[in-house]
Amino acid sequence: MVVTLSKEVKDAPAPGPPVRRKRRPLRRDWQLYSLAVLPLLFFLVFRYLPMLGNVIAFRRYQPGGDLFGEQWVGLRYFTMFLGDPTFWQVFTNTAVLGALTLLFCFPLPIVLALLLNEVRTRWLKGFVQTVSYLPHFLSIVVVAGLILQTVAVDGVINQGLQALGRDPVAFIQEPGWFRTLYVSSEVWQTVGWGTILYLAALTTIDTDLYDQAKVDGANRWRQTWHVTLPGIAPTMITLLILNIGTFLAVGFEKVLLLYNPLTFETADVVSTYLYRVGIVSGSFSYAAAIGLFEALIGLFLVLGANTLSRRTVGTSLW
Amino acid sequence: MVTATRGYRAFQAANAAVLTGVVLVTLFPFVNIVARSFSGEQEIRSGQVVLWPKGFNLTTYQKVMSDPVFWANYRNTVVYTVVATVIALVLTTCYAYVLSKRELRGRTVLVGIAVFTMFFNGGLIPNYVLVSSLGLRNTLWAIVLPNAISVFNLLVMKAFFESLPPELEEAAAVDGSGTYGTLLRIVLPLSKAVLATMLLFYAVSFWNSWFAGFLYMDRQGLFPVTVYLRNLIAGATGGTDNTATSEAALQIAANIQAVTIVLIMLPIMLVYPFIQRFFVSGVMLGAVKG
């Protein structure tokens, strides 16, 4: 009650310019702040404490011992993994998978959105959208199960090969096939869902621009090129920045579900390697050093892509 | 309307063909897995099952559904999903409401605390060490607490609250309603659509999650059903590096895998046609402000 009263009193003589930000005393807003306590506790404990926990990358850590390690060892673990050929192998695998994913999963939703945009039959467009979003809602374990069943020796792909008179291929055990499996299933999972933001952007393009283009004698193709694409360019750039930022964060869970020792050569990525080194084998500090390295690269990639796009095209995330 | 030139009509035909192809390719794995789930093991082994069950039978369903571990894990998934979704929804709503108050002192800092975690996180090992040293292993809190707020969902909700007309809350404040009362009696009743969207976002993500259960649960009786499926398919990838699944190393029959996959997908597939539009509107709301 007191709280509310003081608000009225404060608010009464304040018809000033809206830009002026009033200093609201803590006393009146305590209820609002109290709502933030538990969420802040969550961020502190489960987001920021693990960031500090990365200090074990520079300290010797005993499983079950102190959360922040026992003793400083400096950059010991960093020099260790930088001299570890397996690390460079998995780093290369990560970069290749990330690059292939970016190459296919970034442009294909744009293409699909443009194709959907040309569909004049409403129910048909809606139906294609509904179907193409579906894989997004599946558990990654289910996706992995579907992939394994599809490419199994008795699966559909091998049935097709046999119909063509070819020998069956054990896709899941062939290092040469892993990247194809990974990227094509990634396209299957993400291409439909990826169209949503583009379709939204497409509806915001001013129809007058199309009319003017028509007056200038532009056909559908030239309209797409000169009106539609520039119209969705900001969305494209934003998503490209985000994609570049998560470039190295290839689907850890999917790789973990799909790889096996026979395909490590191409399938093992930084995150799965540090999972095995850290959690399966118990070298926590070594794995934490690798994880910190990866996270820092990710952060620099986002910042770098963002700065680059702000300088060149004037669009940025913040 | 466009003057339909011959070229454009040809394009329309090609476009329809391409989109039909997209639909078929997307749906095919689902049809195939359902066909396999009703087929005999011999027929699957000899590569006969494509779109329609061969050697139709229901015994695989009976077999999987009579496995007590499967049901125990299925029940775990339901419990984990319900508890996690409720907690996530409450925390997200509270924080989003605070962040939506533009004139609040320190708001920028509070937003920054959340947004920074989108671009930098502690990583697997420190999280694992933390959850273990908090003694959360083998409890449902290991699944619930580390994922209690999704920053994306938080921003969606914040954007929604910001779009509400401030006059309503001001009127409530004049009538002597405190922050809690205003939130409960004025704001939340106006936010049913966004609450439903958040509920679905969280419920689907917790229903689908497996890695936390896999990482932090040591006993089979505590697994979510996704880990149950993971252990089935880990046997099928031929060799795994995890010792906890040695019993799964033997080849699990494809029809059993198929049935388990179908039963895990089923709840989501049943509600999917009705909830899909909520997701789409949620994503767009997030994109405007996020």
Interface residues (C-beta under 8 A of the other chain):
Chain A: M1 V3 T4 K7 E8 R21 K22 R23 R24 L26 D29 Q31 L32 Y33 L35 A36 L38 P39 L40 F42 F43 V45 F46 R47 Y48 L49 P50 M51 L52 G53 N54 I56 Y61 G64 L67 L112 L115 L116 E118 V119 R120 L124 F127 V128 T130 V131 S132 Y133 L134 P135 F137 L138 S139 I140 V141 V142 A144 G145 L146 L148 Q149 T150 A152 V153 D154 G155 V156 N158 Q159 Q162 I172 Q173 W188 V191 G192 I196 L197 A200 N219 R220 G245 E253 L256 L257 L258 Y259 N260 P261 L262 S271 L274 Y275 R276 G278 I279 V280 F284 A287 A288 G291 L292 E294 A295 G298 L299 V302
Chain B: V2 T5 G7 Y8 F11 Q12 N15 A16 V18 L19 V22 V23 V25 T26 L27 F28 P29 F30 N32 I33 R36 I44 R45 S46 G47 V50 L91 T92 C94 Y95 Y97 V98 K101 E103 L104 R105 L110 I113 A114 T117 F119 F120 N121 G122 G123 L124 I125 P126 N127 Y128 V129 L130 S132 S133 L145 P146 A148 I149 A173 V174 G176 S177 G178 T179 Y180 L183 V204 W207 N208 S209 W210 F211 L215 T226 V227 L229 R230 L232 I233 A234 A236 T237 G238 G239 T240 D241 N242 A254 Q257 A258 T260 I261 I264 M265 I268 Y272 P273 Q276 F279 V280 V283 M284 A287
